[in-house]
Amino acid sequence: MRHRLFNEDGDEELVFVMGWGNRWTHENVSWLIGACADAGYRVHAFELPTNIDDFKADWLEPVAEYVVDLEHYQLLAHSAGALVAQALDGAENHVYLSPWWGYAGTPRNFVGEVLSAIPTSAPFLPVGEPRRADFGDLATDHQLATRPRWVSPAFVRETRHAQAELLAIDHDAVVFCSLRDPLIDHRPIGERVPPEHVVLYDGGHELFSSRVRDEYVDAILATLEEGASAVEERPTVTV
């Protein structure tokens, strides 16, 4: 688990658990971190290991042990980072971007169940070739070239188990997601988050890599500051 602090002189603490394969060197991730830093946050960014054989030891516990020392903080998480963030304690407001709370597609779930039974943590399973638009129209060549291409059966097993054991989502949490996103299962969002706390956008899996990102960054910052009340009256965007 890699950690980096941005804007050390910020006034408020923000924990940002990035998605699987996200790096703070990616231009669009850096854009989002910069927007949060410009809003006055000390951004504690966590980069997830791309292969794990124990969800709690490899992903959850390093972040959970770190936030214990933060007296007050806001929580921002993207994709697989939201699988970690939903199990953290102590955050005042919770904002999830395209939370990966379920594998997309029934066939993929079936295959995942079979593959996860293979007793190895060697990453030999290909993850496929998502299109640029699957991430967002602004996804860069560098971002696509450095994304992980292999996972292990242990990774599939541990993430599927974590998704099956999701805790109750904070009542004031806000989710930003796109119905065009082919990389997540949307059902766990609908089952756990009130519709008035779900903000839809027209784009790919990564809001910060989508062309509409400038239209939503103020809403993200507002929900970090105020919680769900910042978006409850916002009109729903159809896609």
C-alpha beads as a LAMMPS data file, in Angstrom:
LAMMPS data file: protein, C-alpha beads

239 atoms
238 bonds

1 atom types
1 bond types

-500.0 500.0 xlo xhi
-500.0 500.0 ylo yhi
-500.0 500.0 zlo zhi

Masses

1 110.0

Atoms # bond

1 1 1 0.000 0.000 0.000
2 1 1 1.452 3.347 -1.042
3 1 1 0.477 6.595 0.643
4 1 1 1.247 10.203 -0.203
5 1 1 0.231 13.502 1.384
6 1 1 -0.732 16.429 -0.836
7 1 1 -1.120 20.046 0.322
8 1 1 0.427 19.553 3.744
9 1 1 -0.668 23.054 4.785
10 1 1 -4.351 22.375 4.126
11 1 1 -6.976 23.255 6.718
12 1 1 -9.013 20.018 6.694
13 1 1 -8.170 16.339 6.377
14 1 1 -9.362 14.362 3.359
15 1 1 -8.663 10.668 2.922
16 1 1 -8.793 9.633 -0.743
17 1 1 -8.718 5.887 -1.432
18 1 1 -8.044 5.563 -5.141
19 1 1 -9.344 2.878 -7.453
20 1 1 -7.640 -0.286 -8.630
21 1 1 -4.844 0.706 -10.980
22 1 1 -5.142 4.446 -10.262
23 1 1 -1.877 6.262 -9.642
24 1 1 -1.366 9.797 -8.452
25 1 1 0.938 10.245 -11.471
26 1 1 -2.074 9.811 -13.761
27 1 1 -3.043 13.219 -15.086
28 1 1 -6.758 12.853 -14.328
29 1 1 -6.213 11.509 -10.820
30 1 1 -3.850 14.415 -10.244
31 1 1 -6.572 16.785 -11.473
32 1 1 -9.006 15.533 -8.821
33 1 1 -6.396 15.624 -6.059
34 1 1 -5.496 19.157 -7.131
35 1 1 -9.139 20.259 -7.006
36 1 1 -9.433 18.929 -3.451
37 1 1 -6.152 20.562 -2.434
38 1 1 -7.281 23.886 -3.936
39 1 1 -10.423 23.630 -1.788
40 1 1 -8.205 23.609 1.302
41 1 1 -7.866 19.893 2.033
42 1 1 -4.781 18.048 3.173
43 1 1 -5.201 15.063 0.874
44 1 1 -4.082 11.689 2.215
45 1 1 -4.066 9.608 -0.986
46 1 1 -3.807 5.818 -0.940
47 1 1 -2.725 3.749 -3.945
48 1 1 -4.036 0.195 -3.774
49 1 1 -1.791 -2.781 -4.565
50 1 1 -3.021 -4.287 -7.820
51 1 1 -2.777 -7.891 -6.646
52 1 1 -3.777 -9.170 -3.215
53 1 1 -4.232 -12.459 -1.441
54 1 1 -5.898 -11.034 1.699
55 1 1 -8.390 -8.162 1.433
56 1 1 -8.126 -7.080 5.057
57 1 1 -4.353 -7.347 5.400
58 1 1 -3.449 -5.939 1.989
59 1 1 -6.126 -3.291 1.418
60 1 1 -8.249 -2.516 4.468
61 1 1 -5.967 -2.620 7.500
62 1 1 -3.236 -0.240 6.228
63 1 1 -5.829 2.487 5.628
64 1 1 -7.857 1.694 8.761
65 1 1 -4.766 1.892 10.960
66 1 1 -3.780 5.203 9.369
67 1 1 -7.126 6.984 9.849
68 1 1 -7.221 6.115 13.554
69 1 1 -4.787 8.982 14.090
70 1 1 -7.004 11.503 12.272
71 1 1 -9.356 13.277 14.671
72 1 1 -11.685 14.549 11.933
73 1 1 -11.617 13.727 8.254
74 1 1 -13.730 13.542 5.109
75 1 1 -13.670 10.414 2.964
76 1 1 -13.471 10.215 -0.819
77 1 1 -13.129 6.888 -2.620
78 1 1 -13.224 5.670 -6.190
79 1 1 -14.123 2.218 -7.528
80 1 1 -12.203 -0.481 -5.606
81 1 1 -11.227 2.216 -3.130
82 1 1 -14.909 2.366 -2.165
83 1 1 -14.759 -1.325 -1.261
84 1 1 -12.119 -0.363 1.299
85 1 1 -13.723 2.920 2.343
86 1 1 -17.120 1.451 3.239
87 1 1 -15.402 -0.476 6.057
88 1 1 -13.559 2.519 7.558
89 1 1 -14.612 4.263 10.761
90 1 1 -14.520 7.898 11.771
91 1 1 -15.218 9.867 8.599
92 1 1 -17.660 12.754 8.819
93 1 1 -18.842 12.623 5.201
94 1 1 -18.534 9.800 2.687
95 1 1 -18.360 10.353 -1.073
96 1 1 -18.068 7.380 -3.416
97 1 1 -17.207 7.665 -7.112
98 1 1 -18.351 4.643 -9.157
99 1 1 -18.092 2.257 -6.187
100 1 1 -16.989 -1.238 -7.144
101 1 1 -19.324 -3.069 -4.821
102 1 1 -20.032 -5.850 -7.299
103 1 1 -18.570 -7.405 -10.428
104 1 1 -20.408 -6.359 -13.570
105 1 1 -22.474 -8.962 -15.399
106 1 1 -23.875 -12.355 -14.395
107 1 1 -21.569 -14.367 -16.711
108 1 1 -18.548 -12.634 -15.232
109 1 1 -19.809 -13.404 -11.747
110 1 1 -20.160 -17.074 -12.629
111 1 1 -16.697 -17.243 -14.144
112 1 1 -15.310 -15.385 -11.139
113 1 1 -16.781 -17.956 -8.789
114 1 1 -15.046 -20.751 -10.689
115 1 1 -11.716 -18.955 -11.034
116 1 1 -11.595 -17.856 -7.409
117 1 1 -11.405 -21.494 -6.328
118 1 1 -7.971 -21.932 -7.892
119 1 1 -5.504 -21.958 -4.951
120 1 1 -2.896 -19.455 -6.124
121 1 1 -2.058 -15.773 -5.792
122 1 1 -0.133 -15.717 -9.074
123 1 1 -1.610 -13.037 -11.377
124 1 1 -2.266 -14.930 -14.609
125 1 1 -5.919 -14.043 -15.297
126 1 1 -6.313 -11.358 -18.000
127 1 1 -8.688 -8.499 -17.163
128 1 1 -9.562 -7.731 -20.774
129 1 1 -9.096 -4.580 -22.828
130 1 1 -11.562 -1.859 -21.809
131 1 1 -12.041 0.957 -24.300
132 1 1 -10.893 4.487 -23.549
133 1 1 -14.535 5.559 -23.287
134 1 1 -15.139 2.884 -20.618
135 1 1 -12.918 4.924 -18.317
136 1 1 -13.760 8.352 -19.744
137 1 1 -13.109 10.301 -22.902
138 1 1 -10.250 12.168 -21.206
139 1 1 -8.376 9.001 -20.224
140 1 1 -4.774 9.469 -21.348
141 1 1 -2.499 7.114 -23.257
142 1 1 -0.240 6.956 -20.185
143 1 1 -3.169 5.998 -17.988
144 1 1 -4.243 3.210 -20.342
145 1 1 -0.684 1.955 -20.865
146 1 1 0.008 1.634 -17.129
147 1 1 -3.235 -0.026 -16.085
148 1 1 -2.969 -3.563 -14.634
149 1 1 -3.631 -6.370 -17.089
150 1 1 -3.562 -9.446 -14.864
151 1 1 -5.093 -10.524 -11.563
152 1 1 -4.864 -13.686 -9.523
153 1 1 -7.561 -16.146 -8.438
154 1 1 -6.830 -14.971 -4.893
155 1 1 -7.620 -11.393 -5.944
156 1 1 -10.954 -12.499 -7.404
157 1 1 -11.779 -14.561 -4.321
158 1 1 -10.900 -11.832 -1.818
159 1 1 -12.671 -9.007 -3.637
160 1 1 -15.796 -11.092 -4.232
161 1 1 -15.868 -11.993 -0.550
162 1 1 -15.471 -8.335 0.460
163 1 1 -18.315 -7.364 -1.874
164 1 1 -20.521 -10.061 -0.347
165 1 1 -19.744 -8.744 3.142
166 1 1 -20.460 -5.047 2.531
167 1 1 -21.353 -3.131 5.673
168 1 1 -24.305 -0.767 5.917
169 1 1 -23.467 2.358 3.927
170 1 1 -23.484 5.571 5.961
171 1 1 -26.932 7.169 5.823
172 1 1 -25.473 10.471 4.615
173 1 1 -23.172 8.987 1.956
174 1 1 -23.294 10.223 -1.635
175 1 1 -22.529 8.210 -4.767
176 1 1 -21.551 9.654 -8.139
177 1 1 -21.868 7.141 -10.971
178 1 1 -22.732 6.701 -14.636
179 1 1 -25.280 4.270 -15.989
180 1 1 -22.935 3.858 -18.960
181 1 1 -20.226 2.424 -16.693
182 1 1 -19.538 -1.162 -17.859
183 1 1 -17.050 -1.965 -15.086
184 1 1 -19.303 -2.108 -12.026
185 1 1 -22.524 -3.733 -10.900
186 1 1 -25.016 -0.934 -10.183
187 1 1 -27.368 -3.084 -8.122
188 1 1 -25.453 -2.809 -4.819
189 1 1 -25.644 0.982 -5.158
190 1 1 -29.406 0.914 -5.620
191 1 1 -29.823 -1.536 -2.746
192 1 1 -27.796 0.503 -0.247
193 1 1 -28.003 4.175 -1.186
194 1 1 -31.223 6.268 -1.405
195 1 1 -31.849 7.515 -4.958
196 1 1 -31.727 11.138 -3.821
197 1 1 -28.140 10.517 -2.685
198 1 1 -27.062 9.151 -6.086
199 1 1 -25.787 11.685 -8.614
200 1 1 -25.746 10.409 -12.190
201 1 1 -23.399 11.769 -14.817
202 1 1 -22.944 11.022 -18.507
203 1 1 -19.503 9.480 -18.857
204 1 1 -17.320 6.502 -18.125
205 1 1 -16.172 4.684 -15.019
206 1 1 -13.970 7.569 -13.898
207 1 1 -15.796 10.840 -13.392
208 1 1 -12.426 12.592 -13.217
209 1 1 -11.600 11.209 -16.693
210 1 1 -14.956 12.164 -18.207
211 1 1 -15.635 15.294 -20.236
212 1 1 -18.323 16.413 -17.797
213 1 1 -15.985 16.471 -14.804
214 1 1 -15.924 20.288 -14.533
215 1 1 -19.701 20.259 -14.156
216 1 1 -19.503 17.967 -11.110
217 1 1 -16.383 18.918 -9.207
218 1 1 -18.220 21.583 -7.189
219 1 1 -20.853 18.999 -6.244
220 1 1 -18.153 16.580 -5.091
221 1 1 -16.552 19.270 -2.933
222 1 1 -19.937 20.330 -1.578
223 1 1 -20.823 16.794 -0.509
224 1 1 -17.445 16.408 1.170
225 1 1 -18.202 19.554 3.134
226 1 1 -21.940 19.203 3.768
227 1 1 -22.851 15.574 3.180
228 1 1 -25.936 14.444 1.279
229 1 1 -27.849 17.673 1.932
230 1 1 -25.693 19.281 -0.765
231 1 1 -27.234 17.127 -3.519
232 1 1 -30.666 16.023 -2.281
233 1 1 -32.420 18.787 -4.195
234 1 1 -30.246 18.424 -7.296
235 1 1 -32.148 17.371 -10.451
236 1 1 -31.297 13.873 -11.640
237 1 1 -29.204 13.730 -14.805
238 1 1 -30.508 11.138 -17.268
239 1 1 -28.149 9.186 -19.501

Bonds

1 1 1 2
2 1 2 3
3 1 3 4
4 1 4 5
5 1 5 6
6 1 6 7
7 1 7 8
8 1 8 9
9 1 9 10
10 1 10 11
11 1 11 12
12 1 12 13
13 1 13 14
14 1 14 15
15 1 15 16
16 1 16 17
17 1 17 18
18 1 18 19
19 1 19 20
20 1 20 21
21 1 21 22
22 1 22 23
23 1 23 24
24 1 24 25
25 1 25 26
26 1 26 27
27 1 27 28
28 1 28 29
29 1 29 30
30 1 30 31
31 1 31 32
32 1 32 33
33 1 33 34
34 1 34 35
35 1 35 36
36 1 36 37
37 1 37 38
38 1 38 39
39 1 39 40
40 1 40 41
41 1 41 42
42 1 42 43
43 1 43 44
44 1 44 45
45 1 45 46
46 1 46 47
47 1 47 48
48 1 48 49
49 1 49 50
50 1 50 51
51 1 51 52
52 1 52 53
53 1 53 54
54 1 54 55
55 1 55 56
56 1 56 57
57 1 57 58
58 1 58 59
59 1 59 60
60 1 60 61
61 1 61 62
62 1 62 63
63 1 63 64
64 1 64 65
65 1 65 66
66 1 66 67
67 1 67 68
68 1 68 69
69 1 69 70
70 1 70 71
71 1 71 72
72 1 72 73
73 1 73 74
74 1 74 75
75 1 75 76
76 1 76 77
77 1 77 78
78 1 78 79
79 1 79 80
80 1 80 81
81 1 81 82
82 1 82 83
83 1 83 84
84 1 84 85
85 1 85 86
86 1 86 87
87 1 87 88
88 1 88 89
89 1 89 90
90 1 90 91
91 1 91 92
92 1 92 93
93 1 93 94
94 1 94 95
95 1 95 96
96 1 96 97
97 1 97 98
98 1 98 99
99 1 99 100
100 1 100 101
101 1 101 102
102 1 102 103
103 1 103 104
104 1 104 105
105 1 105 106
106 1 106 107
107 1 107 108
108 1 108 109
109 1 109 110
110 1 110 111
111 1 111 112
112 1 112 113
113 1 113 114
114 1 114 115
115 1 115 116
116 1 116 117
117 1 117 118
118 1 118 119
119 1 119 120
120 1 120 121
121 1 121 122
122 1 122 123
123 1 123 124
124 1 124 125
125 1 125 126
126 1 126 127
127 1 127 128
128 1 128 129
129 1 129 130
130 1 130 131
131 1 131 132
132 1 132 133
133 1 133 134
134 1 134 135
135 1 135 136
136 1 136 137
137 1 137 138
138 1 138 139
139 1 139 140
140 1 140 141
141 1 141 142
142 1 142 143
143 1 143 144
144 1 144 145
145 1 145 146
146 1 146 147
147 1 147 148
148 1 148 149
149 1 149 150
150 1 150 151
151 1 151 152
152 1 152 153
153 1 153 154
154 1 154 155
155 1 155 156
156 1 156 157
157 1 157 158
158 1 158 159
159 1 159 160
160 1 160 161
161 1 161 162
162 1 162 163
163 1 163 164
164 1 164 165
165 1 165 166
166 1 166 167
167 1 167 168
168 1 168 169
169 1 169 170
170 1 170 171
171 1 171 172
172 1 172 173
173 1 173 174
174 1 174 175
175 1 175 176
176 1 176 177
177 1 177 178
178 1 178 179
179 1 179 180
180 1 180 181
181 1 181 182
182 1 182 183
183 1 183 184
184 1 184 185
185 1 185 186
186 1 186 187
187 1 187 188
188 1 188 189
189 1 189 190
190 1 190 191
191 1 191 192
192 1 192 193
193 1 193 194
194 1 194 195
195 1 195 196
196 1 196 197
197 1 197 198
198 1 198 199
199 1 199 200
200 1 200 201
201 1 201 202
202 1 202 203
203 1 203 204
204 1 204 205
205 1 205 206
206 1 206 207
207 1 207 208
208 1 208 209
209 1 209 210
210 1 210 211
211 1 211 212
212 1 212 213
213 1 213 214
214 1 214 215
215 1 215 216
216 1 216 217
217 1 217 218
218 1 218 219
219 1 219 220
220 1 220 221
221 1 221 222
222 1 222 223
223 1 223 224
224 1 224 225
225 1 225 226
226 1 226 227
227 1 227 228
228 1 228 229
229 1 229 230
230 1 230 231
231 1 231 232
232 1 232 233
233 1 233 234
234 1 234 235
235 1 235 236
236 1 236 237
237 1 237 238
238 1 238 239
